[in-house]
């Protein structure tokens, strides 16, 4: 874990050369770090912002097979995703949880009932379990009482899974650290280092201390997602990304009460949308369009995306008369998609991962949250080739080797074995506002999980900033003693962090 004085210890440890330096602390980088460490390699990982603060914070929160990929004929990716979904539900109960989806069928819909039934049958066959079944209109409507009934012919129920994408990333990183990985957030790779014509490390800057130092490694893995073309440019790699933005609303459950998740098709362009019950609220999205803003700007839902999503919400849930102002928050993420055929729409681009090896730099882009373990093993094969070694591939090894009675509790699954050793305090069971987050979890995150800023705590170690009105600003007075005591902040630092968080939330997460 990241305990007291870990940052200076990281810099000191970086004086020794590593086998692998991973640049990027999202789910892809975390997965590669874990698999490389399990293979016996000495691994360091750096992230220019907070862990999982890029794409891995802002997904649709789904671990899913990608039912829509069947329509485009991408059977291999769907099969791989379905199988990984099954394994993650098994490996991480309580963190990756089964989620039943409703899929309505309306008159004149395309695809129609029989095509959907065939696709869902294939979906279940890939999972080796029968999950899907058909419901007649009355039964379907009873499960989704606010759904538009005009032309409703019934619908299907099928299964995927739900997660907290940030917590999944952190839990993989925590497991990687238990295997010896050194990982640091707010450390940016400024310049690749070379031995002759071959990359052998990076000059890095610690954004918290202001110090710069070199990290040497036999292999450097570029897992920076939407930023990956920047690092590739230093080895004269041609740009290959098509950054695509996806935006979501988070509504209070009473505004959009869906007891089960539901898959919908936008009435204008038939693009798939989801309404998902998540941590006591409802996530509604997503869009899929070219992200043309600079990557140094935090992605933000546009007014056009807001109108697009609200139009669909009003179409399918007319009695709710929803509007953007009803939302608790919104969020947007950028998918690092590899550019395909000219003229392809955003939704037609493949979600397959791509791995390039150029002058000692291994770049991994694309891919899905669900298949991060498969991608990590693909990268490890490339690392082995670069090192002249061969590693035994095992896509079925559990993500977490649980130990102890606390391993299957909420705290054990989410935070790792060290959570059980936290000594008790009187306010441990106190909740943060109306969320399920308890002060024990907050205290553990502050003392063990590399929290550097208030937004790390409220938007990533917890998701309270998305789930509470105005980002949870009303809860900050109750949090102040805990945060200041654990992190050693004085009143001036606390006030600076509050203003930083307030400005960030209104700029990025306030509903449009």
Steps between C-alpha positions, in 0.01 A plus 500: 500500500599867478580581862694785661790645300438266206574769240860558606545124531384462141760750378773325696399158366498636143879536517519129415414390148172319440408228256186689402388861539129548435383850415128532573302410811163403356359150483728402209818608676386343827426170328838495327676581829328211677570243231861611457566486874346153521742396227787595729593835345600814690233753410440872551185687398448875476186705434509869409180577694317283750463127449203421272434871446479466122279261305487252789293742713233580249374178342138385503590292812437178310695177475326368193530282197407771253176369362504764227831362365308196377308725262826607338620140476773532762437157652854451629496820709152421632597146599818621668309772685224267616751249633693772684175633645432155645851474647489848657164430662657188647828664603360824645160439660369822645713709265388348168137405554241338272254746346185407314406720203157560351492531122162624370367410156276755330292468186706560185828484695808378320645264602172329587408236754635196317831658410547612861407154627763343277765749615415444866510125449853536363588727792386236749678224307828691532444527877402132520199602705140579410418848625265652243126457466206680338221685680160592363399870509308491830777319688772713344315820584450391859877490548545841335185697592608838360606366161322627189233238414415637155569211262666285769483135394688358796869455553792293618698469819871422467804519728817704516686639804555825688807647668656814640762552230739700720481258789563210262813678374621578851435145617712363214774748589482400866543137398790599275669679789469184709719337232765770527385760245600858580224740392477878526228745402568861395830397340523594133728358232659811353745340258593151394861396563703306245794266492612552143182464295306304761274637774630409845303718739354843553580834655209562739365789704326455835225759482449495878862560602623680189797264477623346172691173475571214260345155506693242301333184369574231245152547353260795514126438457291790378154448652394864499174449314386815316847653555692207348576667165703765686745247641514309171602820323830481690581176314364645174183291518216616276184626674236226506231608745149623445398635844127449554306663782224332696287701742256398772254649747467382860137544609352453846322168503162665560542700177572190290393198706624188321512192719687319224730638235346562160649515151336748263558628148500873445187598303705718262797283400437162669823518695492280816442675834485369855318592818682326785428488874834584662581572866150624579476721190438444128769544234362592158710510183699482289596709202766408246656781299837636400677683780661800337608691810865497615575200718647727769147630560285281723219359280157648560150415379397746231162672478427299183570172681278608787214576261555167323478298821207694643306455174541122532408503871180693427412270211530181703385633838246768403324506837821604675532824294875494559740787449871551549447705814356189669838326488736476796801520270634416159830356381684444175788275402714460190539156346846435346371334184736400220393672178349258249369533149451855365141611524408264786263648757610522862285203601635288212861524621636179649555468876785255442830576669811578297862438603799659326868441578729778382864542604441350845170681562194275518177696447162351584183685399134428443346208682225481759476514876358147497793342317785673683646167619517359146659823378754488784604149405534606136731782611697261721571284196648804327703584812633144499607529138678829573681342798575173322284307744188288471222521756231238551169663414211451741182695422312310770714585804289683760548875515515485879641222715275559800637424845318517832141519619467867401584432136137467389364795698433835334819643647713199416388482138523873441812590697701182548619303804645802683152638552429232760790627712361852541444575867148601594383854573171626632386653171601207275140412413398858423382549141612778271173678427247269336764271348608155616856622565598473866760705681709187549538474121581869473763479771656193335508670160667808647765303686564210256395593145720789381242778536670828406201728444141533610368401159698174526292415806159621381511403132715186497571334838130555548247614238325733743564799275275341237236370740438800727340830411752768401776242518462455877611853587259499793687203651841667501476649853445147635796373296743777591629361834557153356678621186718758671600265780586209269679699228653763727343796319477836672198729465646683200564176310149377581342822373707484180392142440133582559512782246690280255240227532206740482632658179580162342157353580309798360719510189485128425215326684219753546209398271494688170 
